[in-house]
Amino acid sequence: MEGEKVLRGKYSPSTFNNMSILNKTNKMLEQYGHNIKGNPIFRVVWSDDQFENRKGQYNEFSGEIFLRTYIGVKRVKKYPTIKGRWVFEKWLYGITHPDLPDNKDGSYECIYIFQTNEGKPLPLDLDIVQFIAKGLSEYVDKSKNKQIIEDQLTKKEKELDTKEELVLEDASPLMASNLHTGRAVTVLENKNENEEK
């Protein structure tokens, strides 16, 4: 923003080392998936570099002289109260706000600010970023586990169907007829249960 001082310190992206860490960090975060726009679900940004279009009522000045009150959409700082900090963001679907016209499909929202409890800035740390991303991405692992469990259940059901077919083949025609009509049932013992008893 014009006329505003941007805080640049030892942790800011203005240093080559921090830009390198930022690039590595955001590259690593791509492994956690992408949103519908093809952008990573997670990202790390510098708070002072983030802007958004926001609908509102704005006072315009020329120096110290008040010119007018403007109602409309204006490009403003996304984090006006968070100055000179790294921010871990997550893309959230369905975040709609009448004052944010660009967020129809979702938006990046602050998850963590790299600062101490006293409000002092912290350096960008790849291990911390990875820890946060893994913690927030457990649903991905659960969905994989769910698929594995469903696959195992399907396999078990097929095995039971095969065993039932074998029983029916060995059974007398009367037994097969009763099984078919539901007047008889088969009880298959699980070998693992018998071994435990």
N, C-alpha and C positions, 0 to 999 in steps of 0.2 A: 504494500500500500504506500502511496506517495506520502511523504512527510512523516512516516513512522520509522522509528529506529528499529532495526532488526537485531535482536540479540545474537551475536556470533561469539561463541566461546570455544574452549578446547573440545567440547563434545559436539559441536555443530557440524553439519555436512560440508562446511567450507574447507575443512582440512582434507587432504588427499587420503589419509589413512581412514578417516571416518566414511568417506565416499566409497572406498574399497569394501569396508565392513558392511555398509548399507547395501551395496550391490550383491555381495555374497549372501547377506541375510534374506533379501527379497527373492533371490534366485532359489535359495533353500526353501522358502515358503511356498513356492510354486508346486511342490510335491503334495501339498495338502488339498489341491483341487482348484478349480476355476469357477467363476460365476457365469451367468447366462451371457454376459458380454465378453467372455473369454479372458477376463482379468483374474488374478489370483484371489482366493477367498480371504487370505491374510496378507497384510503388508505393513511395513514400518515406514513412517514418514516423519519429517521434521515439522513440528507444529506451526512454525512461522510461514511455511511454504504452502499451507493448505487453504484453499478458498472455496466458496460455494455461492451459488446464486440464491439469494434469500429475499422473499417478499416482505416488505415492511414499510415503516415510516421513518424517513431519514432527514436529518437536518443538514443542509448544505451551507458551507461557509467559504468565504474568500479571505483567507488569513483569519483574522479575528472577527470579521464582519459576517453576521448572519444574512444569508441570501433568501432562503426559502425552506419550507418543509416539503419533502418529496415523498409521495406514496407510490410504490412500485417495486420492481425487482432490481436488486443491486448486487454486484459481486463483492462479497465481504469475506473477512477472515473466518475460517471454519472454527478455529480455536482461539477466540480473542482473549481469553483469560489464561491460556496455557502458552507461555512465551519461552522460546529457546529450549524445547524438550523434544526428545524422541517419543513418538506415539505408536503403539501397536494397535492396528485397526483390523476389524473383521467386517466382511461384506455381509449385510443382513438383508434378506429378501423381505418384501412386503412392508418396508419402512416407508410410509407415505406421510407427508406432512403438508398441509396447505400452504405453508410459507416456503417450502422447498420444491419448486416446480421441476427440478431436474431429477428428483428421486422417485420417479414412478415405479421403477423396477427394483428399487432397493438402494442402499448406500453403504459406504464405509463408515463404521462407527467406532469410537474410541473404546478399547478394551483395557489398555494399560498405558500409563504415563511413566516414562523412565525418570523417576524422581524419588527422593527419600521421603520419609514421613514428615520431615521438616520443610519439604518443598525444594530441596537442593537438587540440581540436575544429576542424573546418572549417565554413565557412558552406555552406548549401544552394546549389548552383549548377546552374541549369537546363542549361547547356551540358554539364557533366559528366554529368548524369543522361541527357541525350539521347545522348551519346557511348556510355555504357554500354548503354542500351537498344538502340541501333542495332547495336552489336557483338554483343549477345546475340540479336538478332532476325534475323541474316543467314540463318537457315534459312528465314524467311518469303520473302525474296527468292529464295533458291535454289529453293523450291517453285514460285514464280512462273516462274522461269527454266526449271524442269523442264517445266512445263505449256507454255510457249512452244516449247521444243524438241520436245516430243511433238506439238504442233500442226503444227510445221514438217515433222516426219517424216511425219505423216499426209498432209499436203499433197503432199509429194514422192512418197509411195507412190501416191496417187491420180493424180498426173501420169504416173508410170511405167505404171500400169494403163491409162491413156488411150493412151499411146504404143504399148503392146503391142497394144491393140485395133486401133489404126490399122495397125500392121504386119500383124496377122492379116487385116484386111480387104483389104490390098493383096497379100497372099501368095497363092500358088496353092493350090488345095485340098489337094494333097499336102503342101506346106509347113505349111499350117494343121493338117493331121492329125498330122504329126510333132511340131509344137509342142505340140499338145494332149496327145499321149501321152507327151511327155517325151523323144522320140528326137532332138529338135532344140531349141535354145535361141536366144533373141535376145540380142544384146549391143548395148545402146544406148549411144552415146557421149554423154558429158556435154559440152555446148558449152563450158563454162568450162574443162574440162581441155584441150580441143583448142586453145583460145585461148592457154593458158599455154605449150603446147609449141611 
